[in-house]
Amino acid sequence: MFKKSENTEKTTNQKAISKPPILFDESQFLIEKIGKFLDAPIITYYNGSGGNICNNDAVAIYELLARKERVKHLYFCISSDGGNGIAALRIVNILRNSCEKLTLLVPANCASAATMLALGADEIIMGPLAFLTAVDTSLTHDLSPVDKNNSLVSVSMDELNRVMKLWQENIKTNDENPYKTLYNYIHPLVFGAVDRASSLSLKICREILSYHLNDEEKIMQIAQKLNSDYPAHEYPILLREAKSIGLNIKEMDADLAVMLRELMQIYAKMCDRKFTDYDENSYHDSSVMNIIECGGAQIYYKVEKDWFYRQEERRWNTMNDESSWIKTWRENGKQKSEILHLR
C-alpha cells in the first residue's frame, strides 16, 4: 500500500514536481448516479491525450470484472482516439463474456480502434458530441521514414494506394515502375507490413461484429465500408451516417448526456498532463493516460518519468521511469490504493 500523492512533490534538489489530481470520490459519485439512472452496471473507459487502447487495458478491465457475476445488461462508456485493434478485440471478448447484452455509450470521441470496439456492442448510444471514424490502418514500422525530429513516421495503406493511383494517372510511359522510385523513400518491408495490417484490420472488424451478428453479408459490408470507403481516417461518422452503415444506433437521452459530459470533464482534469521543466533539455512528466472505472473501483495508468534531449541523436530519451498501473477502491468505507502489476 502507499499514500496517495499530493498535487506537487519535492525532489532531492527541491524542485517542485507537478502532479495530476486523482478525483476518485468525484467520479465515483457520478458513476453511482449514472448506474441508478440506467438501472444497470456501467464501466467507463477513458483515454487521455497521451493514452490509447492497449493490451494492458484488456487486463485492467478483466481485473474489474473477474470477481463480478455475469449480468443481464452491461453499459460500457468509452472516450478514446484509438490505439491497438487487437486490444479492442480482446476487450470486446471480455465484455461479451460478462453480460448477455452490451450497450456502448459514446459521449464524444470514439475513433479508430475505439470504433472497432464499438462494433462489438448490441447497440450504440451516441450523444450530441459523439462520433465514430474509419478504421483504416496505419503503422509505425522499424524501417519507416523519419521526420525532422528523427522520429519514425506512421504509414497507412490508404496513403500508399493514393500515391500509386496518382502515379499511374500521371505517368508518361508504360515502362515507368513506381516502386523503383518509392522504395528510395519507403522500405519494401513497410509496404508489406502495411498491407498485412490492413488485412488484419478487416479481419478484426469481422470477428468483433460476429459476436452479435449472424448475417455474413452484413458483417462484410460494414467491415469493408469502415476500412476502405472514407477518404480520411479522422472523418467523423455522426449518428445519422452511423445508422446508414447498418449499425444499431440510438440517440442518447439528454440527462444522460449531461451526466456523462460531467464525468468526462473529471477524467479530463485527471489526464491534464503535468510537466516540470528542469532546464531547456530535460523535464519530468507526471500524467494519467488511461482510466477504467466501475462502481467501487478505479484503475488508471500513470506516467512518472524524466525526459532529456540527446543532441547527437536529435531525439528525446527517458530515464527514471516509474510509470505504473494503480488501482483505487473502497473497502469497509475506506479508500485504498495499490500498484497493479500488469504484463
Stockholm file with secondary structure:
# STOCKHOLM 1.0

chainA/1-343         MFKKSENTEKTTNQKAISKPPILFDESQFLIEKIGKFLDAPIITYYNGSGGNICNNDAVAIYELLARKERVKHLYFCISSDGGNGIAALRIVNILRNSCEKLTLLVPANCASAATMLALGADEIIMGPLAFLTAVDTSLTHDLSPVDKNNSLVSVSMDELNRVMKLWQENIKTNDENPYKTLYNYIHPLVFGAVDRASSLSLKICREILSYHLNDEEKIMQIAQKLNSDYPAHEYPILLREAKSIGLNIKEMDADLAVMLRELMQIYAKMCDRKFTDYDENSYHDSSVMNIIECGGAQIYYKVEKDWFYRQEERRWNTMNDESSWIKTWRENGKQKSEILHLR
#=GR chainA/1-343 SS CCCCCCSEEECTTCCEEECCCCCHHHHHHHHHHHHHHHTSCEEEEEECTTCCBCHHHHHHHHHHHTTSCCEEEEEEEEEBCCBCHHHHHHHHHHHHTTEEEEEEEESSBBCTHHHHHHTTSSEEEECTTCBBCCCCCEECCTTSCBCTTSCBCCEEHHHHHHHHHHHHHHCSSTTCCHHHHHTTTSCHHHHHHHHHHHHHHHHHHHHHHTTTCCCHHHHHHHHHHHHHSCSCTTCCBCHHHHHHHTCCEEECCHHHHHHHHHHHHHHHHHTSCEEEEEETTEEEEEEEEEEEEETTEEEEEEEEEEEEEETTTTEEEEESCCCEEEEEEEETTEEEEEEECCC
#=GC SS_cons         CCCCCCSEEECTTCCEEECCCCCHHHHHHHHHHHHHHHTSCEEEEEECTTCCBCHHHHHHHHHHHTTSCCEEEEEEEEEBCCBCHHHHHHHHHHHHTTEEEEEEEESSBBCTHHHHHHTTSSEEEECTTCBBCCCCCEECCTTSCBCTTSCBCCEEHHHHHHHHHHHHHHCSSTTCCHHHHHTTTSCHHHHHHHHHHHHHHHHHHHHHHTTTCCCHHHHHHHHHHHHHSCSCTTCCBCHHHHHHHTCCEEECCHHHHHHHHHHHHHHHHHTSCEEEEEETTEEEEEEEEEEEEETTEEEEEEEEEEEEEETTTTEEEEESCCCEEEEEEEETTEEEEEEECCC
//
